[in-house]
Amino acid sequence: MPEETTEKEQPRLQRMLDAKISEDRALHYLRNEWVRSDGQVINEPDTVVEKFVIAPPPVTENVNDHPGEPA
């Protein structure tokens, strides 16, 4: 019988799925290195960490250099 794990001991992917993030989206976050734990990039779905953050790159504003033209 497998050992029960606490929430903090669950693989990071499972914790994202439990938080209602789709598996496709969670894997996208991993592949793009948006998941970090204590400043370290986490990109393996089975990595067990106590806490993690999802930090996508910042959105840049679309600046139009030519007024009157569509951006």
N, C-alpha and C positions, 0 to 999 in steps of 0.2 A: 504494500500500500504506500503511495507517495506521501511524503511528509507535507503537512499543511504549512503554508507560509503566511506570514503576516503581509499586509498590504505593502509595507516598505521593502519586503523581500521578493515581491513579484517582479518578473521581467518587465522592463520598461514598456515594451509594446503592449503587454496585457494591461498595464495600468492606464495607458492611453485609450485602449479599447473600452475599459471600464468607465472612463471619463466621457464616453460617447463620441470619441473621435473615430471615424471610419478607418478600417485597416488600410485602405488605399492611401488615405491622407496621412496616416501615421507613418507608413513606409516612405511616402514622399518626403515628409519632414526628415526622416532618417537619411535617406539618400542625398538630400541637399544639405546635410550637416547643420540643421536648424536646432537639433536637440543637444542641450549641454547640461552637464552636472559638474558643479564646482569649477566652471570655466573650461572643462574638457569636453570636446565634441564626442557625442555618443551616436554611433551609426549602426550598431548591431542590435537587432530586435531582442535578443535574449539577454542583453546586458542588465544586470541587477544593480540598481542604484537606490539610495534612500530618497533622493529628490532630484528633479530635473526641471528644466525650463525649455520651452519651445520659443526660439528667437529667430523669426524670419528676418531677412535683410530689410532695411527701411525702404519704404515706398518713396520714390523720388517724384517730385512735382514735374509735370510736363510743362516746360516753359517754351512759349512760342517766341522765337526771335524775330518773326516777321508779323507785326500787327496786321489784322485784317485777313490773314490766311488761317485756315484751320490748323489746329495743332497736330 
